[in-house]
């Protein structure tokens, strides 16, 4: 992780410096609750009952106190910070595996309460977490997992192989949401003993460790067994029962969340005693609160123009690194003429991605690839070219009879103006600015766009109702973006474009292309790494030709935080700093 500040400050946490800085800031603005005073050490005059007598001092009228060994006081390790406050945009509901709302930061915060069998290390690779050892059968159909024997749910109940089996069975039975998609291909689970379980698949899946084991939170059987409607079930206690480093203790809808540390966490005691997430309506409110020290961090990347400004503030640092999230433009195949590939390609040619990056992100992003996969990936197809060519866009539109017959600057399709609504969430200033640029650029080739800034839930319902593509879609054009895990595993690409909803559950455009389906199916059926690499590059070209969406850019991750309050964040490549590793000691990180 790279950090940027105005004095090239040391990244070590010296207690004296922290106290001094916090005293200064406290005089100016609200601060986190102070840590409780340490218990005083035993006074020096306390002596052991088994002390040895000392020689009497000559010519003294009173005897000196006898010198005895002082019992050493062993101080228990404490938190680096008692309380850490972070700003979030929007409410994340009750934040259990069936109710959280967004991929970022909703999923990130969810996984601070729960654990998966594997987790991502700093470089973005899955490594065993709840698992101590594992093996895969030669045919790729079975995984044998050996669990840690020192993990407990936060209500004190031990985690066992029964919980792992229950999780996979329960997600299969209640096939809703992201995690049910993650485990597709699961056939059965066999409990060998308390700490050994076998996961069987219906077909080999070379990406199952990353896709399922490193993403799915294991849930407790004793809590969820018998819950028939997980999305709507109301628990009496607000606390979500997980094995993670934090426990949700208080939730005020549309206001805040309060988490406390699980001091018995198997990987090590968390570094922050209490996490408070405060909900803001938009970026502007969160940034204002950050500047006045009402929050210690914003759990969202900051606008690029704020990077230099905030890094000049004493006590503030910017955590920087690569992200695999996306900014993209969706086109609905159900809305003519987006069912025509020439129109979709014309839209892509008309958009100047470099200009968008320079204007909105001040250069802090990588231009999007028409084949979906990030250019930094070892699986990237270098033969795919992204080109800004408005003249070519005009040629493509006119090739399918979309012309401006009356000279008013707007082309017509089947007798009506080529005019569309572009929806974007009102709480995301960067997407709104991108939408306005898209409007301007498409207008230059005769496509009229009206930008509609809508509430988050309205936006989601129009694009992805109930997060199930089988319910259709009602938008024309929409801003969108996928969080890092979707991009991090390149072999998830078929999920965005396959015509079968079971294989393409993230196909929000309604794309249907036989060539794409064929390539994806062949790739899924193989365990040969070389063949799969060949197919993923072939698939990228097919996606670029089909153009079901336009990948505008992959923004860099820039997170502002008060390093004078807490400076132990861990930037996971492709995912950022909002993760459980940021709140664990370095010795506990994989």
Residue pairs with C-beta under 8 A, 6 or more apart in sequence:
1 319
1 320
1 321
1 569
1 570
1 571
1 577
2 319
2 320
2 321
2 571
3 11
3 317
3 318
3 319
3 320
3 563
4 307
4 311
4 317
4 318
4 320
5 311
5 316
5 317
5 318
5 563
6 311
6 312
6 313
6 314
7 314
9 317
9 563
11 567
13 80
13 567
13 568
17 564
18 564
18 565
21 315
21 564
22 31
22 564
22 565
25 31
25 293
25 315
25 564
28 293
29 292
29 293
29 294
30 292
30 293
30 294
31 293
31 565
32 81
32 82
32 83
32 84
32 85
32 296
32 565
33 82
33 83
33 274
34 82
35 78
35 79
35 81
35 82
35 273
36 82
38 75
38 78
41 73
42 70
42 71
42 73
44 70
45 65
46 70
46 71
47 66
47 68
47 70
48 68
48 69
48 70
48 71
51 66
51 68
51 69
52 66
52 68
53 66
54 64
54 66
54 67
56 63
57 63
57 64
77 269
79 261
79 269
79 270
79 271
79 272
79 273
80 271
80 272
80 566
80 568
81 271
81 272
81 273
81 565
81 566
82 272
82 273
82 274
83 272
83 273
83 274
83 275
83 276
84 272
84 274
84 275
84 276
84 296
84 297
84 565
84 566
84 583
85 276
85 277
85 278
85 294
85 295
85 296
85 297
86 275
86 276
86 277
86 278
86 295
86 296
86 297
86 298
86 299
87 277
87 278
87 280
87 285
87 286
87 289
87 290
87 295
87 297
87 298
87 299
87 300
88 105
88 109
88 277
88 278
88 279
88 280
88 286
88 299
88 300
89 279
89 280
89 281
89 282
89 283
89 286
89 300
89 427
89 428
90 101
90 102
90 279
90 427
90 456
91 101
91 253
91 254
91 279
92 100
92 101
92 102
92 105
92 106
92 109
92 257
93 99
93 100
93 101
94 235
94 238
94 240
94 251
95 106
95 109
95 110
95 113
95 240
95 248
95 251
95 257
96 110
96 230
96 240
97 110
97 114
97 177
97 179
97 217
97 219
97 230
98 174
98 176
98 177
98 230
98 231
98 233
99 231
100 106
100 107
100 109
100 110
101 456
102 483
103 178
103 482
103 483
103 485
103 486
104 300
104 325
104 483
104 484
104 576
104 578
105 299
105 300
105 578
107 178
107 483
107 485
108 299
108 575
108 576
108 578
108 579
109 257
109 277
109 299
109 578
110 217
111 217
111 244
111 579
111 580
112 244
112 245
112 246
112 259
112 275
112 579
112 580
112 583
113 240
113 242
113 244
113 246
113 247
113 248
113 259
114 217
114 218
114 219
114 240
114 242
114 243
114 244
115 129
115 130
115 151
115 217
115 218
115 242
115 243
115 244
116 129
116 130
116 213
116 214
116 215
116 216
116 217
116 218
117 128
117 129
117 130
117 131
117 145
117 164
117 213
117 214
117 216
117 218
118 126
118 127
118 128
118 129
118 130
118 131
118 209
118 210
118 213
118 214
119 126
119 127
119 129
119 214
119 580
119 590
120 126
120 127
120 214
120 488
120 572
120 575
120 579
121 127
121 572
121 589
121 590
122 570
122 571
122 572
122 573
122 581
122 589
123 573
124 324
124 488
124 572
124 573
124 574
124 575
126 209
126 210
126 213
126 214
127 590
128 134
128 590
129 267
129 590
130 147
130 148
130 151
130 159
130 218
130 243
131 145
131 146
131 147
131 148
131 213
132 146
132 147
132 148
133 146
134 143
134 144
134 145
134 146
135 143
135 144
136 142
136 143
136 144
137 143
137 144
139 204
140 201
140 204
140 205
140 206
140 527
141 200
141 201
141 202
141 203
141 204
142 198
142 199
142 200
142 201
143 198
143 199
143 201
143 208
143 209
143 213
144 192
144 196
144 197
144 198
145 161
145 164
145 196
145 197
145 198
145 199
145 213
146 195
146 196
147 159
147 160
147 161
147 164
147 195
147 196
147 197
148 159
148 195
148 266
149 194
149 195
150 266
151 158
151 159
151 243
151 266
152 158
152 159
152 243
152 264
152 266
153 159
153 220
153 222
153 223
153 241
153 242
153 243
154 239
154 241
154 242
154 243
154 244
154 247
154 262
155 241
157 220
157 222
158 194
159 218
159 220
159 243
160 194
160 195
161 191
161 192
161 193
161 194
161 195
161 196
161 197
162 191
162 194
162 221
163 218
163 219
163 220
163 221
164 189
164 197
164 199
164 218
165 189
165 190
165 191
165 197
166 219
166 221
166 224
166 225
167 216
167 217
167 218
167 219
168 183
168 186
168 189
168 199
168 216
169 189
170 219
170 224
170 230
171 179
171 180
171 183
171 186
171 216
172 180
172 183
172 186
174 180
174 230
176 230
176 231
176 467
176 468
177 231
177 467
178 215
178 467
179 215
179 216
179 217
181 495
181 505
181 506
182 211
182 212
182 215
182 216
183 212
183 216
184 502
185 201
185 202
185 203
185 205
185 208
186 199
186 200
186 201
186 202
186 212
187 200
187 201
187 202
188 200
189 197
189 198
189 199
189 200
190 197
190 198
190 200
191 197
192 198
201 208
203 524
203 525
204 525
204 527
205 211
205 524
206 491
206 526
206 527
206 529
206 532
207 489
207 491
207 492
210 488
210 489
211 489
211 491
211 492
215 485
217 242
218 243
219 242
220 241
220 242
223 241
224 230
227 233
238 248
238 249
238 250
238 251
239 247
239 248
239 249
240 247
240 248
243 266
244 262
244 265
244 580
245 261
245 262
245 265
245 267
245 270
245 580
245 583
245 584
246 259
246 260
246 261
246 262
246 270
246 275
246 580
246 583
247 259
247 260
247 261
247 262
248 257
248 258
248 259
249 258
249 259
249 260
250 256
250 257
250 258
251 257
251 258
254 279
255 278
255 279
256 276
256 277
256 278
256 279
257 275
257 276
257 277
258 274
258 275
258 276
258 277
259 274
259 275
259 276
259 277
260 273
260 274
260 275
261 269
261 270
261 272
261 273
261 274
261 583
262 270
263 269
263 270
265 584
267 584
267 588
268 584
268 585
268 587
268 588
269 585
270 583
270 584
271 566
271 568
271 583
271 584
271 585
272 566
272 583
275 583
277 299
278 289
278 294
278 295
280 286
280 289
281 427
282 426
282 427
282 429
283 300
283 303
283 427
283 428
283 429
283 430
284 429
286 295
286 298
286 300
287 298
287 302
287 303
287 306
289 295
290 297
290 298
290 310
290 560
291 310
291 313
293 562
296 561
296 562
296 565
296 566
297 559
297 560
297 561
297 562
297 566
298 559
298 560
298 561
299 578
300 559
301 323
301 555
301 556
301 557
301 558
301 559
301 576
302 310
302 318
302 558
302 559
302 560
303 429
303 430
304 360
304 361
304 362
304 363
304 364
304 558
305 362
306 560
307 318
307 362
307 364
307 558
310 316
310 318
310 560
311 317
311 318
314 564
315 562
315 563
315 564
315 565
316 560
316 561
316 562
316 563
316 564
317 560
317 561
317 563
317 567
318 558
318 559
318 560
318 561
319 557
319 558
319 559
319 561
319 569
319 571
319 576
319 577
320 556
320 557
320 558
320 559
320 571
321 556
321 557
321 571
321 573
321 576
321 577
322 376
322 556
322 557
322 573
322 574
323 484
323 554
323 555
323 556
323 557
323 574
323 575
323 576
324 374
324 484
324 486
324 487
324 488
324 554
324 574
324 575
325 481
325 482
325 483
325 484
325 487
325 554
325 555
326 368
326 481
326 482
326 487
326 551
326 552
326 553
326 554
327 365
327 368
327 430
327 431
327 434
327 479
327 481
327 551
327 552
327 553
327 554
327 555
328 368
328 479
328 480
328 481
328 482
328 549
328 550
328 551
328 552
329 347
329 351
329 422
329 438
329 477
329 478
329 479
329 480
329 549
329 550
329 552
330 463
330 475
330 477
330 478
330 479
330 480
330 508
330 509
330 549
331 338
331 344
331 347
331 477
331 509
331 548
331 549
331 550
332 338
332 473
332 475
332 476
332 477
332 478
332 509
332 510
333 339
333 509
333 510
333 511
333 512
333 548
334 472
334 473
334 510
335 420
335 475
335 476
336 413
336 414
337 343
337 400
337 402
337 413
337 418
338 344
338 476
338 509
340 400
341 545
341 546
341 547
342 396
342 397
342 399
342 400
343 396
343 397
343 400
343 402
344 546
344 547
344 548
345 393
345 396
345 547
346 392
346 393
346 394
346 396
346 397
346 445
346 447
347 393
347 442
347 447
347 547
347 550
348 370
348 547
348 550
349 387
349 388
349 389
349 390
349 392
349 393
349 396
350 388
350 390
350 393
350 441
350 442
350 444
350 445
350 447
351 388
351 438
351 441
351 442
351 550
351 552
352 388
352 441
353 367
353 368
353 386
353 388
353 552
353 553
354 367
354 388
355 388
355 437
356 434
356 437
356 552
356 553
357 363
357 364
357 365
357 367
357 553
359 433
359 437
360 430
360 433
360 434
360 437
361 430
361 553
361 555
361 556
364 555
364 556
364 558
365 553
365 554
365 555
365 556
366 374
366 375
366 376
366 553
366 554
366 556
367 375
367 386
367 553
368 386
368 550
368 551
368 552
368 553
368 554
369 375
369 380
369 384
369 386
369 540
369 544
369 551
370 384
370 385
370 386
370 543
370 544
370 547
370 550
370 551
371 380
371 381
371 384
371 539
371 540
371 541
371 543
371 544
372 487
372 493
372 496
372 540
372 543
372 551
373 379
373 380
373 381
373 487
373 490
373 493
373 536
373 540
374 380
374 487
374 554
377 490
379 490
379 533
379 536
379 537
380 540
381 537
381 540
381 541
383 537
383 541
384 540
384 541
384 544
390 441
390 444
390 445
393 445
394 445
394 446
397 403
397 411
397 445
397 446
397 447
401 413
402 411
402 412
402 413
402 418
402 446
403 411
403 412
404 410
404 411
404 412
404 446
405 412
406 412
409 443
409 446
410 417
410 418
410 419
410 446
410 447
410 448
411 417
411 418
411 446
411 447
412 418
417 448
418 446
418 447
418 448
419 447
419 448
419 449
419 450
420 447
420 448
420 449
420 450
420 476
420 477
421 449
421 450
421 451
421 452
421 475
421 476
421 477
422 435
422 438
422 439
422 449
422 450
422 451
422 452
422 476
422 477
422 478
422 479
423 452
423 453
423 454
423 458
423 459
423 462
423 463
423 475
423 477
423 478
423 479
424 431
424 432
424 434
424 435
424 451
424 452
424 453
424 454
424 459
424 478
424 479
425 431
425 453
425 454
425 455
425 456
425 459
425 479
426 432
426 453
426 454
426 455
426 456
427 456
428 479
430 555
431 479
431 481
432 451
432 453
434 479
434 552
435 451
435 479
436 451
438 449
438 477
439 449
439 450
439 451
442 448
442 449
443 449
449 477
454 462
459 478
460 467
461 474
462 473
462 474
462 475
462 478
463 473
463 475
463 478
463 480
463 508
464 473
464 508
465 471
465 472
465 473
465 474
468 505
469 501
469 504
469 505
469 506
469 507
469 508
469 510
470 501
472 510
473 508
473 510
480 508
480 549
482 496
482 506
484 574
484 575
484 576
485 575
486 492
486 495
486 496
486 506
487 554
487 574
488 574
488 575
490 536
491 523
491 532
491 536
493 520
493 536
493 539
493 540
493 543
494 503
494 504
494 516
494 520
494 523
494 524
494 539
495 503
495 504
495 505
495 506
495 507
496 504
496 506
496 507
496 508
496 548
496 549
497 504
497 507
497 511
497 513
497 516
497 520
497 543
497 546
497 548
498 504
498 507
498 516
498 517
498 520
499 507
499 511
499 512
499 513
499 516
499 517
500 517
501 507
503 517
503 520
503 521
503 524
504 511
507 548
508 549
509 548
509 549
511 546
511 548
513 542
513 546
513 548
515 542
515 546
516 539
516 542
516 543
516 546
519 535
519 538
519 539
519 542
520 539
522 535
523 531
523 532
523 535
523 536
523 539
526 532
526 535
557 571
557 576
557 577
559 569
559 576
559 577
559 578
561 567
561 569
561 577
568 582
568 583
568 585
568 586
569 577
569 582
570 577
570 579
570 581
570 582
570 584
570 589
571 577
572 579
572 581
581 589
